[in-house]
């Protein structure tokens, strides 16, 4: 009878320890996901700023003039299509 009591106690002790270990591992996993989430949010903000910089009209006009040789058309170059 005593052995059965000790066996039940040990089983409960191991079950409790396993549950605690799982709880700690889950906490670590949650922390890792939160850190990754913060990193991705910061990356998204940086990419948003970079996107706004790249689509700036001044930048596009400069690229069009320097790299492509484009210029604003003269009034006589404009053809109105009916």
C-alpha positions in Angstrom: 0.0 0.0 0.0 2.9 2.3 0.8 4.5 1.6 -2.5 1.3 2.5 -4.3 1.1 5.8 -2.4 4.7 6.6 -3.2 4.2 5.6 -6.9 1.1 7.9 -7.1 3.1 10.7 -5.5 6.0 10.4 -7.9 3.6 10.3 -10.9 1.9 13.4 -9.7 5.3 15.0 -9.0 6.5 14.2 -12.6 3.3 15.4 -14.1 3.5 18.7 -12.2 7.2 19.2 -13.2 6.3 18.4 -16.9 3.4 21.0 -16.8 5.8 23.6 -15.3 8.4 22.9 -18.0 5.8 23.2 -20.7 4.6 26.5 -19.2 8.1 27.9 -19.2 8.8 26.8 -22.8 5.5 28.3 -23.9 6.5 31.6 -22.2 9.8 31.5 -24.1 8.0 30.9 -27.3 5.6 33.7 -26.8 8.5 36.1 -25.9 10.3 35.1 -29.1 7.2 35.7 -31.2 6.6 39.1 -29.6 10.2 40.0 -30.3 9.9 38.9 -33.9 6.6 40.9 -34.2 8.3 44.1 -32.9 11.2 43.6 -35.3 8.8 43.1 -38.2 6.8 46.2 -37.2 10.0 48.3 -37.2 11.0 46.8 -40.6 7.6 47.7 -42.0 7.9 51.3 -40.7 11.3 51.6 -42.3 10.1 50.2 -45.6 7.2 52.6 -45.5 9.5 55.5 -45.1 11.8 54.2 -47.9 8.7 53.7 -50.1 7.6 57.3 -49.6 11.1 58.6 -50.3 11.3 56.6 -53.5 8.0 57.8 -54.8 8.8 61.4 -54.1 7.8 63.6 -57.1 11.1 65.5 -56.8 13.2 62.3 -56.9 11.2 61.0 -59.9 11.6 64.3 -61.8 15.3 64.3 -61.1 15.7 60.7 -62.4 13.6 61.5 -65.5 15.8 64.5 -66.3 19.2 63.0 -65.5 18.9 59.3 -66.4 16.3 59.3 -69.1 16.8 62.7 -70.6 13.2 63.7 -70.3 12.0 67.3 -70.1 8.7 69.1 -69.7 7.2 69.5 -73.2 7.0 73.0 -74.7 3.5 74.3 -75.5 4.0 73.7 -79.3 4.9 70.1 -78.6 1.5 69.3 -77.0 -1.1 67.7 -79.2 -4.7 67.7 -78.0 -6.5 64.6 -79.1 -10.3 65.2 -79.7 
